[in-house]
Amino acid sequence: MTTTEHRVGQRAPLTRERIIDAALRYIDSHGLGELSMHKLGAELGVKAMSLYKHVVNKDDLLDGVVEQLWSEVEDAALVDGDWRKGYESFAYSLREMVHRHPGAAFLITSHGIMPASSLRCIQAHITAATDSGVSEERAYAWLRTITSFALGTAFNDVAWSSSQQECQPNTVAELVRPDVPPELVAVAEIFCGQADPDAQFELGLDLMLRGIDS
């Protein structure tokens, strides 16, 4: 048996889960725009047509990627005896998922699907809140707002980090025009140059959760 034949014989069987995992890794490495069924097939060592036995088309593949992203959130966002801690965990899990998968995470809001993994996660945290006496209407409104905050700040972080001019102390001067008055440059140096995304997220989430109690 040749080396090539041996590799083919030892290849792991192709499954929908394996294809979706490979697609997410490919997006992480190359970006969403580079993903194609042909390239993914090559990554897995098969012809693109073999993929269609497990995924209907590229849209179905991306549905699977969204489900995988939400599964990561579901696994990390543990429900706590204190539902506020659970909401906090949910927010951190969303943000960390975006940071792990910046190329794919935008599919959460752009691909137009809410997989079962997302709904199970949301339901678990809503139930924890309502079991503690929070009205269902408020529980949903608060979690929806926290979700928007967590995703919005994370996407903002990703946008800054992928730009050629990040908001850092040594780059602030490059972000303002030469004719901007010195006193306004000083504002930029503090507002932008001293920005700490992690601290800002913690502060914002703390303010939201404390606001719930007021």
C-alpha positions in Angstrom: 0.0 0.0 0.0 1.4 3.4 -0.9 1.7 6.3 1.6 -1.2 8.1 -0.1 -3.4 5.1 -0.1 -2.6 4.6 3.6 -3.6 8.3 4.4 -6.9 7.9 2.5 -7.6 4.7 4.4 -7.0 6.3 7.7 -8.9 9.5 7.0 -11.6 10.2 9.5 -15.1 9.8 8.1 -16.8 12.9 6.8 -19.7 14.1 8.9 -21.7 17.3 9.1 -20.1 18.1 12.5 -16.6 17.6 11.1 -17.4 19.8 8.0 -18.8 22.6 10.2 -15.8 22.5 12.6 -13.4 22.7 9.6 -15.4 25.6 8.2 -15.1 27.6 11.4 -11.4 26.9 11.6 -11.0 28.0 8.0 -12.9 31.3 8.6 -10.8 31.9 11.7 -7.6 31.5 9.7 -8.6 33.0 6.3 -11.7 35.1 6.8 -15.3 34.6 5.9 -14.9 36.0 2.4 -12.3 33.3 1.5 -14.6 30.4 2.4 -15.9 28.3 -0.5 -17.1 24.7 -0.8 -14.1 24.0 -3.1 -11.5 25.4 -0.6 -13.2 23.7 2.3 -13.2 20.4 0.5 -9.5 20.8 -0.2 -8.9 21.5 3.5 -10.6 18.3 4.4 -8.9 16.3 1.6 -12.0 15.6 -0.4 -13.8 16.9 -3.5 -16.3 19.7 -2.9 -19.2 17.4 -4.1 -18.6 15.1 -1.1 -19.6 17.9 1.2 -23.1 18.0 -0.2 -23.9 14.6 1.2 -23.8 16.3 4.6 -24.7 20.0 4.0 -27.3 21.2 1.5 -25.3 24.2 0.3 -23.1 27.0 1.6 -26.0 28.7 3.4 -26.7 25.5 5.2 -23.0 25.3 6.1 -23.1 28.8 7.5 -26.2 27.9 9.5 -24.1 25.2 11.0 -21.3 27.6 11.8 -23.8 29.9 13.6 -25.1 27.0 15.6 -21.6 26.1 16.6 -20.9 29.6 17.7 -24.0 29.6 19.9 -23.1 26.2 21.2 -19.8 27.6 22.5 -21.8 30.4 24.3 -24.3 27.9 25.7 -21.5 25.7 27.1 -19.8 28.7 28.7 -22.7 30.8 29.9 -23.6 28.8 33.0 -26.9 29.4 34.8 -26.2 30.6 38.3 -28.3 30.5 41.5 -28.2 34.3 41.3 -29.7 35.0 37.9 -27.7 38.3 37.7 -24.5 36.3 37.8 -26.0 34.1 35.0 -26.7 37.2 32.9 -23.2 38.4 33.5 -21.8 35.0 32.5 -24.0 35.1 29.3 -22.6 38.6 28.4 -19.0 37.5 29.0 -19.5 34.3 27.0 -20.9 36.2 24.0 -18.0 38.7 24.1 -15.4 36.0 24.4 -16.9 34.1 21.5 -16.7 37.1 19.2 -13.0 37.6 20.2 -12.2 34.0 19.5 -14.0 34.0 16.1 -13.9 37.6 14.8 -14.3 36.5 11.2 -17.3 34.3 11.8 -19.1 36.0 14.7 -20.8 38.6 12.5 -22.9 35.7 11.2 -24.7 35.8 14.5 -26.5 39.0 13.5 -26.2 38.8 9.7 -27.1 35.3 8.7 -30.7 35.4 9.9 -31.0 32.3 12.0 -31.6 31.5 15.7 -30.5 27.9 16.2 -31.7 25.7 19.0 -28.5 26.2 20.9 -29.1 30.0 21.2 -32.8 29.5 22.2 -31.9 26.9 24.9 -29.3 29.2 26.3 -31.7 32.2 26.4 -34.5 30.1 27.8 -32.3 28.8 30.7 -31.3 32.3 31.8 -34.9 33.6 31.4 -36.2 30.8 33.5 -33.6 31.5 36.2 -34.7 35.1 36.4 -38.5 34.3 36.4 -38.0 31.6 39.0 -36.5 34.3 41.2 -39.5 36.6 40.8 -38.6 38.7 37.8 -41.5 39.2 35.4 -41.1 37.4 32.1 -41.4 40.7 30.2 -38.6 42.3 32.2 -36.4 39.2 32.1 -36.5 39.2 28.3 -36.0 42.9 28.0 -33.0 42.9 30.3 -31.3 39.9 28.6 -32.0 41.3 25.2 -30.4 44.6 26.2 -27.4 42.9 27.7 -27.0 40.8 24.5 -26.9 43.9 22.4 -24.4 45.5 24.7 -22.1 42.5 24.7 -22.2 41.9 21.0 -21.9 45.6 20.2 -18.9 46.2 22.3 -17.2 43.0 21.1 -17.8 43.9 17.4 -16.4 47.4 18.1 -13.3 45.8 19.6 -12.9 43.7 16.5 -13.4 46.6 14.2 -10.7 48.6 16.0 -8.2 45.8 16.1 -8.6 45.0 12.4 -8.2 48.7 11.4 -4.8 50.0 10.5 -5.0 52.7 13.1 -6.0 51.4 16.5 -7.0 53.7 19.3 -3.8 53.5 21.3 -1.7 56.1 23.1 1.0 56.0 20.4 -1.4 56.3 17.5 -3.8 59.0 18.6 -1.9 61.7 16.7 -2.5 59.8 13.5 -6.3 59.8 14.1 -6.8 63.5 14.1 -6.2 66.0 11.3 -3.2 68.3 11.5 -5.4 71.4 11.9 -7.2 70.1 15.0 -6.5 72.5 18.0 -4.1 71.1 20.7 -6.8 71.2 23.3 -8.9 68.8 21.2 -5.9 66.6 20.6 -5.6 66.4 24.3 -9.2 65.2 24.5 -8.5 62.5 22.0 -5.4 61.4 23.9 -7.6 60.8 27.0 -10.8 59.6 25.4 -9.2 57.4 22.9 -5.6 56.9 23.9 -6.4 55.8 27.4 -9.2 53.5 26.4 -9.3 50.0 27.9 -11.9 47.8 26.2 -11.9 45.2 29.0 -12.4 47.8 31.7 -15.0 49.6 29.7 -17.0 46.3 29.2 -16.8 45.5 32.9 -17.9 49.0 33.8 -20.8 49.0 31.3 -22.0 45.6 32.4 -21.8 46.5 36.1 -23.8 49.7 35.5 -26.5 47.7 33.6 -26.8 45.0 36.3 -26.8 47.5 39.1 -29.4 49.5 37.3 -31.7 46.5 37.3 -31.8 46.7 41.1 -32.6 50.4 41.2 
